[in-house]
Structure formats: C-alpha cells, structure tokens
Amino acid sequence: MRVLITGATGLIGSKISQLCRDKGMQVHYLSTSKDKLENKEDYKGFYWNPNNNEIDSEAIKGVDAIINLVGASIAERWTAEQKKAILKSRTETAHLLYKCLQENEHQVKNLVSASAIGIYPSSLEKLYTEEDKGVDDSFVGEVVVKWEEAVDNFKDLGIEVAKIRIGLVLAENGGVLQKLKEPVNFNVGSPLGSGKQWQSWIHIDDISGIFLFALENHLTGIYNAVASNPVTNKELVNEVASQMGKPVWLPNVPKVALKLVLGEMSHIVLSSQLVSSDKIEEEGYTFEYVNLAKALEDLI
C-alpha cells in the first residue's frame, strides 16, 4: 500500500509516517519546505505551496489512501493574522489537494483526516459522542466546522472519508505536555481557571494507532480519538507534578489572568470537553493507554 501524508513532519505525522513504514507501506508526503524533501524507497517527499496553489502532482501517483494532518498550531496567540493562518492551513490545503486529485488520474480510495474535539460545546457535565450536532460558540468551533466541510468535499470524487476528532495529545517531546511540564518543573505549576474543566486526553501512540486502524479498516464517518478515562485539569496538573516529583502548592490561575496573558486563546485551556471513546472501541480498536498515570509514566 502507498499512502500520502500531509503534515508528515509534525508531532503526530512523524509518528504515523514511521508506523506506516514499519508496516511495509510506502509513504509519500507533502512539505512546504524543500529542505525536508527526502527520496527513499519507502519515504518520498513532494513540494507544495498552498499559498501559491502549487502542488507536485507526482505526490498522488500510485497512492491508495491519504492521511491529512496539516494545520497551523492553535497554541499560538490568536492575532487576526494567526487566526487566518489556522483556518487557511486547514481549508485551503484541502481544496488544493482536492483540485490535484480532480485534475489528475489517481487511485485514491480513502482519506483519513484530522479534526478536533474542540467542536463540542464546553460543558462540565455532558458526555459527547459523535452523534452530537452542537458546535462550540468559539473560533475553534468555527475552524473545525469549516475544516470538516473541506474534507467532506472529497466524497464527490468517490473517496471515502473518515474524520478523527483528536483530544489533548500527550507526547514526550512537544505538544501540551511540554507546556504543562515547564511551570511544574519550576515549582509553579497550578490548575487553570476552576480546574474542573474536563480534559479528554490521548497518548501519542494511541492517536497514531487510531489513524492506522482507520486506514487499514477503511473506516468512514466521525470518530473521537480520546482515551476512555478523561480527567479534570486539576487532576492532569497534579498527576504531571506527581510523576515529576514536584509539589503543586500555588492556588489556581484565575480565569481573568489567563485571558489577560493568552487573550482569546485562553478558551483552549478553559473549555471543558468530556468526550466518549466508545465508537472507535466498538470498531475494534484497543487502546494502549487508558490510565493517565500509566500514560505519563511512559512519557515523563
């Protein structure tokens, strides 16, 4: 099997690329950096520049499926310029890829795309499943809706589409865990806001595993990618501190202070999404990490 991966050099993409290669798949990937283009037997890079509507159509040659992970980080202060980049990096890239497939011969049958649980309205009580149609009244909610709409367009080309709504990804290097570890390491870690907001997390090995599972089993539709035991922000901070042998003695960081420091982006750390993993488990996926302590023990 040959798979095309967008966002292949990112935190999740690099893990998935290696998993594919370990399983004997050939990986094509698209990159906006010519310096990151490699040309190995099972790992070939192709240049694209979505800002200029440029894409090397050789990237789709012989490709059976696409894993779509591209997207600018939302963990940057949401200036007007950054908001534009966040949205464009998810929608315009999809449109460019769609156009490439539309205009060239290809054999792509499946597309597995990243999405986010941030689409669900913030709630301290409701357990969200893939059937819930509500959309969070925030920039994140808006982004995810437009992102998923752009991905759904591929169905018009006869391609089956799976959308993986990703939770809080815990990884050894980079991502949210790195940001949590830094204040804890200096003994200034503390829960954010009320600390009661739900954090539906997932270990990097499981998010990678779910994408491969969706690819190999030709899944279609929406799937939540979160571990089956979400925790509150307070529990998450305390467990990180415990694994690092550090105390958590400071009071919670007030919501008003977070808004002052982070601006509108504070919504990410203050919103609460309690999300179900039942659907992907019913399909047959078995999580490696369902317990936060075990996940952090592996990563810290």
C-alpha positions, 0 to 999 in steps of 0.5 A: 500500500502507498499512502500520502501524508500531509503534515508528515513532519509534525508531532503526530505525522512523524509518528504515523509516517514511521508506523506506516513504514514499519508496516511495509507501506510506502509513504509519500508526503507533502512539505512546504519546505524543500529542505525536508524533501527526502527520496527513499524507497519507502519515504518520498517527499513532494513540494507544495505551496498552498499559498501559491496553489502549487502542488507536485502532482507526482505526490498522488501517483500510485497512492491508495489512501491519504492521511491529512494532518496539516494545520497551523498550531492553535497554541499560538496567540490568536492575532487576526493574522494567526487566526487566518493562518489556522483556518487557511492551513486547514481549508485551503490545503484541502481544496488544493489537494482536492483540485490535484486529485480532480485534475489528475488520474489517481487511485485514491480510495480513502482519506483519513483526516484530522479534526478536533474535539474542540467542536463540542460545546464546553460543558462540565457535565455532558458526555459527547459522542459523535452523534452530537450536532452542537458546535462550540460558540468559539473560533475553534468551533468555527475552524473545525466546522469549516475544516470538516466541510473541506474534507467532506468535499472529497466524497464527490470524487468517490473517496471515502472519508473518515474524520478523527476528532483528536483530544489533548495529545500527550507526547514526550517531546512537544505538544501540551505536555511540554507546556504543562511540564515547564511551570511544574518543573519550576515549582509553579505549576497550578490548575487553570481557571476552576480546574474542573474543566474536563480534559479528554486526553490521548497518548501519542501512540494511541492517536497514531494507532487510531489513524492506522486502524482507520486506514487499514479498516477503511473506516468512514464517518466521525470518530473521537480519538480520546482515551476512555478515562478523561480527567479534570485539569486539576487532576492532569496538573497534579498527576504531571507534578506527581510523576515529576516529583514536584509539589503543586502548592500555588492556588489556581490561575484565575480565569481573568489572568489567563485571558489577560496573558493568552487573550482569546486563546485562553478558551483552549485551556478553559473549555471543558470537553468530556468526550466518549471513546466508545465508537472507535472501541466498538470498531475494534480498536484497543487502546494502549493507554487508558490510565493517565498515570500509566500514560505519563509514566511512559512519557515523563 
